Amino acid sequence: MVEYAALKAADPAKLQRAAEGWLELSKEAWQAVDDIHRNGVGPLKDDWQDAVGEAAGRKLDEQAKILEAGADIMRGVAMVLDGWHSSVEYAQRALAHAVDLAVGYQLEVDGSGTVCTTGEVTGEKITHMNEVADLIKEALREATQADDRAAAELRKLGAATCETDPGRALDELQGEASQVELDMLSGDIPDGKDPRLVADWWDSLSDAQRKQLELSDPVRLAGLPGIPDSVKEDLRGGPDRKFDRVAMVQWTLEHWNDGSGDFDGENNCTNFASEALLQSGVRMKGDWTFEGDAWNKGNDPGWMGLGLVGQQHSHAWGGAENLRDFMVGNGGRELPASEVKPGDLVFFEEDTDQNDGLEKGNIHHTAVVTAVTPDGDIRYTQHSDPRKNVSLDGRSGHEASAEGQQKMHFVRVQPNWY
């Protein structure tokens, strides 16, 4: 358990500097990977075409994979440190607010965090003492959960320094670190059993910190007693919303790895995103799936179940580029990365000629934004090659290496057809 004096004396800026240092190391490792491929592996294939040249190329490729694995693990370390830094800052704000409340109530907090009074003990004094003590306890709980999660994950990442498989480093190690960071941030939110405590905690945060938590875990905040109703309303999309953004994120996180919204024989990434929109209240457009400007799906499998009549869904429902064009053309808009929030869509566009299976300019993949971390890292959840809360920045090097450089399109859905 983190103690009162330790939390009060903690310096979260050191954690932030450490995170920045590990992030820089990760970027340098990725730069080395690119340099090896551009200046070593590639030229060798063209200029040294014999058994020795092939062996040299394999060795260079092996070294590149080792560096790639290291880069992704180091990125995971940076994620954990970033989450830890934010959690300590939130906990310190709660602690400082508790002390301020004590002063206002004419109470004292000693060096161990014990609340006491030198005046007459009345029922009101006891109520105030309990309020201050509960907020101190909450601050220490927040710091402890972050400390425990960070320590466990950093030990795991430290034990993986000899990992040479880029796939495992990215999907398992960095993927878990990405979720641990979000878990730390979620762990900074009270359980909601005491709305008064929640209100005191919320009051302790700066406007920027409140916004950070709204972006990192809107689902939990939207159902938390003690949070202002106006905040909950804004999280869901505002009083004039056409659909519930929180419900969209919640449905996405609950169904990312099951068959919800799937169509047999299809790559279902965009079908899944469309289903998430439908489940959160977006109404279908058009009466028939074959209409040009439609966004809908049908339940009829066709004559005698053979699929001979019509089609199962409109082109905009199941095609990444079609969905992007439809939503932007029907009230939605593209956003810069700095404005993205949970419930937005992200589309991947091939931006090079590297991938033989994709032409440059082809929008080929859809995912749902489910969180944004305090440092601005967008986390997305996808189906068909299912992934939950993975880092857009953390996977960018891998995507560029495997698929070619990607151009991202962020779209906010704002239906204008109803």
C-alpha positions as CSV (number, residue, x, y, z in Angstrom):
1,M,0.0,0.0,0.0
2,V,1.4,3.4,-1.0
3,E,1.6,5.6,2.2
4,Y,0.5,9.1,2.6
5,A,3.9,10.6,2.9
6,A,5.2,8.7,-0.1
7,L,2.4,9.9,-2.4
8,K,2.8,13.4,-1.2
9,A,6.5,13.4,-2.0
10,A,6.3,11.5,-5.3
11,D,7.6,13.3,-8.4
12,P,5.5,12.1,-11.4
13,A,7.5,14.3,-13.7
14,K,10.3,11.7,-13.4
15,L,8.0,9.0,-14.7
16,Q,7.0,11.2,-17.6
17,R,10.7,11.9,-18.5
18,A,11.4,8.1,-18.3
19,A,8.5,7.4,-20.6
20,E,9.8,10.0,-23.1
21,G,13.2,8.4,-23.0
22,W,11.9,4.9,-23.6
23,L,9.7,6.2,-26.4
24,E,12.8,7.8,-28.1
25,L,14.7,4.5,-27.8
26,S,11.8,2.7,-29.5
27,K,11.8,5.2,-32.3
28,E,15.6,4.9,-32.8
29,A,15.2,1.1,-32.9
30,W,12.6,1.4,-35.6
31,Q,14.8,3.8,-37.5
32,A,17.5,1.2,-37.4
33,V,15.1,-1.4,-38.8
34,D,14.2,0.9,-41.7
35,D,17.9,1.6,-42.3
36,I,18.7,-2.1,-42.4
37,H,16.0,-2.8,-44.9
38,R,16.6,0.2,-47.1
39,N,20.4,0.2,-47.1
40,G,21.1,-3.5,-46.5
41,V,18.5,-6.1,-47.2
42,G,17.1,-4.4,-50.3
43,P,20.4,-3.6,-52.1
44,L,21.7,-7.1,-51.3
45,K,18.9,-8.7,-53.2
46,D,19.7,-6.6,-56.3
47,D,23.5,-6.5,-56.1
48,W,24.7,-9.7,-54.5
49,Q,22.7,-12.5,-56.1
50,D,24.5,-15.7,-55.0
51,A,24.4,-18.0,-52.0
52,V,26.7,-15.8,-49.9
53,G,24.6,-12.7,-50.7
54,E,21.4,-14.6,-49.7
55,A,23.0,-15.7,-46.4
56,A,24.1,-12.1,-45.7
57,G,20.6,-10.9,-46.5
58,R,19.1,-13.4,-44.1
59,K,21.5,-12.3,-41.3
60,L,20.6,-8.7,-41.8
61,D,16.9,-9.5,-41.8
62,E,17.4,-11.5,-38.6
63,Q,19.0,-8.5,-37.0
64,A,16.2,-6.2,-38.2
65,K,13.6,-8.5,-36.6
66,I,15.5,-8.5,-33.3
67,L,15.5,-4.7,-33.4
68,E,11.8,-4.6,-34.3
69,A,10.9,-6.8,-31.3
70,G,13.0,-4.6,-29.1
71,A,11.3,-1.4,-30.4
72,D,7.8,-2.8,-29.7
73,I,8.8,-3.9,-26.2
74,M,10.3,-0.5,-25.4
75,R,7.1,1.1,-26.7
76,G,5.2,-1.0,-24.2
77,V,7.5,0.2,-21.4
78,A,6.8,3.8,-22.4
79,M,3.0,3.1,-22.3
80,V,3.2,1.7,-18.8
81,L,5.3,4.6,-17.6
82,D,2.8,7.1,-19.2
83,G,-0.1,5.5,-17.4
84,W,1.7,5.4,-14.1
85,H,2.7,9.1,-14.5
86,S,-1.0,10.1,-15.1
87,S,-2.2,8.0,-12.2
88,V,0.2,9.5,-9.7
89,E,-0.8,13.0,-10.8
90,Y,-4.5,12.2,-10.3
91,A,-3.9,10.6,-6.9
92,Q,-1.9,13.6,-5.8
93,R,-4.7,16.0,-6.9
94,A,-7.1,14.0,-4.8
95,L,-4.8,14.1,-1.8
96,A,-4.2,17.8,-2.1
97,H,-8.0,18.4,-2.3
98,A,-8.5,16.3,0.8
99,V,-6.0,18.5,2.7
100,D,-7.8,21.7,1.4
101,L,-11.1,20.3,2.6
102,A,-9.6,19.6,6.0
103,V,-8.4,23.2,6.2
104,G,-11.8,24.5,5.2
105,Y,-13.5,22.3,7.9
106,Q,-10.9,23.4,10.5
107,L,-9.4,19.9,10.7
108,E,-5.9,18.7,10.7
109,V,-4.1,16.0,8.7
110,D,-1.0,14.6,10.3
111,G,2.1,13.2,8.6
112,S,0.6,9.7,8.3
113,G,-2.7,11.0,6.8
114,T,-4.8,10.7,9.9
115,V,-7.5,13.3,10.2
116,C,-8.1,14.9,13.6
117,T,-9.6,17.9,15.2
118,T,-8.6,20.0,18.2
119,G,-12.0,21.5,18.7
120,E,-15.3,20.2,20.0
121,V,-16.3,16.9,18.3
122,T,-19.8,17.3,16.9
123,G,-21.8,15.3,14.5
124,E,-21.0,17.7,11.7
125,K,-17.3,17.5,12.6
126,I,-17.4,13.7,12.4
127,T,-19.1,13.9,9.0
128,H,-16.4,16.2,7.7
129,M,-13.6,14.0,9.2
130,N,-15.0,11.0,7.4
131,E,-15.3,12.9,4.2
132,V,-11.7,14.0,4.3
133,A,-10.5,10.5,5.4
134,D,-12.4,8.8,2.6
135,L,-10.8,11.0,0.0
136,I,-7.3,10.4,1.4
137,K,-8.1,6.7,1.3
138,E,-9.2,7.0,-2.3
139,A,-6.1,8.8,-3.3
140,L,-3.9,6.1,-1.7
141,R,-6.0,3.4,-3.4
142,E,-5.5,5.0,-6.8
143,A,-1.7,5.3,-6.3
144,T,-1.4,1.7,-5.0
145,Q,-3.4,0.1,-7.9
146,A,-1.2,2.0,-10.4
147,D,2.0,1.1,-8.6
148,D,1.1,-2.6,-8.4
149,R,0.0,-2.8,-12.1
150,A,3.0,-0.9,-13.3
151,A,5.5,-2.9,-11.3
152,A,4.0,-6.2,-12.5
153,E,4.0,-5.2,-16.1
154,L,7.5,-3.7,-16.1
155,R,8.8,-6.9,-14.5
156,K,7.2,-8.9,-17.3
157,L,8.6,-6.6,-20.0
158,G,12.0,-6.6,-18.4
159,A,12.0,-10.4,-18.5
160,A,11.3,-10.3,-22.3
161,T,14.4,-8.4,-23.3
162,C,15.7,-11.5,-25.2
163,E,12.5,-11.8,-27.2
164,T,13.3,-11.9,-30.9
165,D,9.8,-12.7,-32.4
166,P,8.4,-9.4,-33.6
167,G,4.9,-10.8,-33.8
168,R,4.9,-11.8,-30.1
169,A,6.6,-8.6,-29.1
170,L,3.9,-6.5,-30.8
171,D,0.7,-8.5,-30.3
172,E,1.3,-10.0,-26.9
173,L,3.8,-7.9,-25.0
174,Q,3.0,-4.4,-26.4
175,G,-0.7,-5.3,-26.7
176,E,-0.8,-6.2,-23.0
177,A,1.1,-3.1,-22.0
178,S,-1.4,-1.0,-24.0
179,Q,-4.3,-2.5,-22.0
180,V,-2.4,-2.2,-18.7
181,E,-2.0,1.5,-19.3
182,L,-5.8,1.8,-19.8
183,D,-6.5,-0.4,-16.8
184,M,-4.4,2.0,-14.6
185,L,-6.4,5.0,-15.8
186,S,-9.7,3.1,-15.2
187,G,-8.4,2.2,-11.8
188,D,-8.1,5.9,-11.0
189,I,-11.9,6.1,-11.1
190,P,-13.7,5.5,-7.8
191,D,-16.1,2.5,-7.7
192,G,-19.2,4.8,-7.3
193,K,-20.5,3.3,-4.1
194,D,-20.3,6.7,-2.5
195,P,-21.5,9.5,-4.8
196,R,-20.2,12.2,-2.3
197,L,-16.7,10.7,-2.6
198,V,-17.0,10.7,-6.4
199,A,-18.1,14.3,-6.4
200,D,-15.1,15.3,-4.2
201,W,-12.8,13.3,-6.4
202,W,-14.1,14.9,-9.6
203,D,-13.8,18.3,-8.0
204,S,-10.1,17.6,-7.3
205,L,-9.2,17.1,-10.9
206,S,-8.2,19.9,-13.3
207,D,-10.3,20.4,-16.4
208,A,-7.5,18.8,-18.5
209,Q,-7.5,15.7,-16.2
210,R,-11.2,15.3,-16.4
211,K,-11.0,15.5,-20.2
212,Q,-8.2,12.9,-20.2
213,L,-10.4,10.4,-18.2
214,E,-13.4,11.1,-20.4
215,L,-11.3,10.1,-23.4
216,S,-9.7,7.0,-21.7
217,D,-12.8,5.4,-20.2
218,P,-16.1,7.0,-21.2
219,V,-18.0,3.9,-20.5
220,R,-17.2,3.8,-16.8
221,L,-17.6,7.5,-16.3
222,A,-21.0,7.6,-18.0
223,G,-22.5,5.3,-15.4
224,L,-20.7,6.7,-12.3
225,P,-22.9,8.2,-9.6
226,G,-21.6,11.6,-8.5
227,I,-20.4,12.7,-11.9
228,P,-22.4,15.8,-13.1
229,D,-25.2,14.8,-15.5
230,S,-24.0,17.3,-18.0
231,V,-20.7,15.4,-18.3
232,K,-22.5,12.1,-18.8
233,E,-24.7,13.7,-21.4
234,D,-21.7,15.1,-23.3
235,L,-20.0,11.7,-23.2
236,R,-23.0,10.1,-25.0
237,G,-23.0,12.8,-27.7
238,G,-25.0,15.7,-26.2
239,P,-28.7,16.4,-25.8
240,D,-29.3,16.5,-29.6
241,R,-27.3,13.3,-30.4
242,K,-28.4,10.9,-33.1
243,F,-26.8,7.9,-31.4
244,D,-25.1,7.0,-28.1
245,R,-21.3,7.2,-28.4
246,V,-20.8,5.5,-25.0
247,A,-23.1,2.6,-26.1
248,M,-21.0,2.2,-29.3
249,V,-17.7,1.9,-27.4
250,Q,-19.3,-0.4,-24.9
251,W,-20.7,-2.7,-27.5
252,T,-17.4,-2.7,-29.5
253,L,-15.4,-3.7,-26.4
254,E,-17.9,-6.4,-25.5
255,H,-18.1,-8.0,-29.0
256,W,-14.7,-7.5,-30.6
257,N,-13.8,-11.2,-30.5
258,D,-17.1,-12.9,-31.2
259,G,-19.3,-13.3,-34.4
260,S,-21.6,-10.3,-33.8
261,G,-22.3,-8.6,-37.1
262,D,-20.4,-11.1,-39.2
263,F,-21.4,-12.2,-42.7
264,D,-20.1,-15.6,-43.8
265,G,-17.3,-15.5,-46.4
266,E,-16.5,-11.8,-45.9
267,N,-13.7,-9.8,-44.3
268,N,-15.9,-8.4,-41.4
269,C,-13.9,-5.4,-40.2
270,T,-16.3,-2.9,-41.7
271,N,-19.4,-5.0,-41.1
272,F,-18.4,-5.0,-37.4
273,A,-18.0,-1.2,-37.4
274,S,-21.4,-0.8,-39.0
275,E,-23.0,-3.1,-36.5
276,A,-21.5,-1.1,-33.7
277,L,-23.1,2.0,-35.1
278,L,-26.4,0.3,-35.5
279,Q,-26.3,-1.1,-31.9
280,S,-25.7,2.4,-30.6
281,G,-28.7,3.9,-32.3
282,V,-27.7,4.9,-35.8
283,R,-30.7,4.2,-38.1
284,M,-30.2,2.4,-41.3
285,K,-30.7,4.4,-44.5
286,G,-32.5,3.1,-47.6
287,D,-35.2,0.5,-48.2
288,W,-33.1,-1.9,-50.2
289,T,-29.5,-3.1,-49.9
290,F,-28.8,-2.5,-53.6
291,E,-29.6,1.2,-53.5
292,G,-26.7,3.5,-54.3
293,D,-26.8,5.8,-51.3
294,A,-27.9,3.2,-48.7
295,W,-26.4,2.0,-45.4
296,N,-28.3,-1.0,-44.4
297,K,-28.4,-4.8,-44.1
298,G,-31.1,-7.4,-44.7
299,N,-32.2,-10.4,-42.7
300,D,-33.5,-12.4,-45.7
301,P,-31.0,-15.0,-46.8
302,G,-32.7,-15.2,-50.2
303,W,-35.0,-17.6,-52.0
304,M,-34.9,-21.0,-50.2
305,G,-31.9,-19.8,-48.2
306,L,-29.7,-19.7,-51.3
307,G,-29.0,-16.0,-51.3
308,L,-30.5,-15.7,-54.8
309,V,-32.5,-12.5,-54.1
310,G,-30.8,-9.2,-53.5
311,Q,-27.7,-8.9,-51.4
312,Q,-27.1,-9.2,-47.7
313,H,-26.0,-5.6,-47.1
314,S,-25.4,-2.3,-48.9
315,H,-22.0,-1.5,-50.3
316,A,-21.5,1.2,-47.6
317,W,-22.3,-1.3,-44.8
318,G,-19.5,-3.7,-45.6
319,G,-16.8,-1.9,-47.6
320,A,-14.2,0.3,-45.8
321,E,-13.9,3.0,-48.5
322,N,-17.7,2.9,-49.2
323,L,-18.5,3.4,-45.5
324,R,-16.0,6.3,-45.2
325,D,-17.5,8.0,-48.3
326,F,-21.1,7.4,-47.2
327,M,-20.6,8.8,-43.7
328,V,-18.7,11.8,-44.8
329,G,-21.3,12.4,-47.5
330,N,-24.2,12.1,-45.1
331,G,-23.5,14.5,-42.3
332,G,-20.2,13.2,-41.0
333,R,-16.8,14.8,-41.2
334,E,-13.1,13.9,-41.2
335,L,-11.1,15.0,-38.2
336,P,-7.4,15.6,-37.4
337,A,-6.0,13.1,-34.9
338,S,-5.9,15.8,-32.2
339,E,-9.7,15.9,-32.2
340,V,-10.5,12.2,-32.2
341,K,-12.4,10.7,-29.3
342,P,-14.0,7.3,-28.5
343,G,-16.9,6.4,-30.8
344,D,-15.2,7.8,-33.9
345,L,-14.1,5.6,-36.8
346,V,-10.6,5.2,-38.2
347,F,-10.0,4.1,-41.8
348,F,-6.6,2.8,-43.1
349,E,-5.5,3.9,-46.6
350,E,-2.6,2.3,-48.5
351,D,-0.2,5.2,-49.0
352,T,2.6,3.4,-51.0
353,D,3.0,0.9,-53.8
354,Q,4.7,-1.6,-51.5
355,N,1.7,-3.9,-51.1
356,D,1.0,-6.0,-54.2
357,G,-2.5,-6.7,-53.0
358,L,-3.5,-3.1,-52.5
359,E,-3.3,-0.1,-54.8
360,K,-2.0,3.2,-53.5
361,G,-5.0,5.3,-52.3
362,N,-7.2,2.2,-51.5
363,I,-9.0,2.5,-48.1
364,H,-9.0,-1.1,-47.0
365,H,-9.7,-1.3,-43.3
366,T,-12.0,0.0,-40.6
367,A,-11.7,0.1,-36.9
368,V,-13.5,1.8,-33.9
369,V,-11.7,4.3,-31.7
370,T,-12.3,3.0,-28.1
371,A,-9.9,5.2,-26.1
372,V,-7.4,8.0,-26.2
373,T,-4.7,8.2,-23.6
374,P,-3.6,11.4,-21.8
375,D,-0.5,11.7,-24.1
376,G,-2.9,11.6,-27.2
377,D,-2.3,8.0,-28.3
378,I,-5.4,6.7,-30.1
379,R,-6.5,3.2,-29.1
380,Y,-8.7,1.3,-31.5
381,T,-10.6,-2.0,-31.5
382,Q,-11.2,-4.0,-34.6
383,H,-12.7,-7.2,-35.9
384,S,-11.4,-9.7,-38.5
385,D,-7.9,-10.1,-37.0
386,P,-9.6,-9.1,-33.8
387,R,-7.8,-6.7,-31.5
388,K,-8.9,-4.7,-28.4
389,N,-7.6,-1.3,-27.4
390,V,-4.4,-1.5,-29.4
391,S,-2.2,1.6,-30.0
392,L,-2.3,3.3,-33.3
393,D,1.1,4.9,-32.8
394,G,2.5,1.7,-31.3
395,R,1.5,-0.4,-34.3
396,S,2.4,2.2,-37.0
397,G,6.0,0.8,-37.6
398,H,4.7,-2.7,-38.0
399,E,1.9,-1.6,-40.3
400,A,4.3,0.3,-42.5
401,S,6.7,-2.7,-42.6
402,A,4.0,-5.3,-43.3
403,E,1.5,-3.4,-45.4
404,G,3.2,-0.3,-46.5
405,Q,2.9,3.2,-45.2
406,Q,-0.7,3.9,-44.1
407,K,-2.6,7.2,-44.2
408,M,-5.3,7.4,-41.5
409,H,-8.7,8.9,-41.9
410,F,-10.6,9.7,-38.7
411,V,-14.4,10.2,-39.2
412,R,-17.0,11.4,-36.8
413,V,-20.4,10.0,-37.7
414,Q,-23.2,12.6,-37.7
415,P,-26.2,11.2,-39.5
416,N,-28.3,13.7,-41.4
417,W,-30.9,11.3,-42.9
418,Y,-33.1,11.3,-39.8
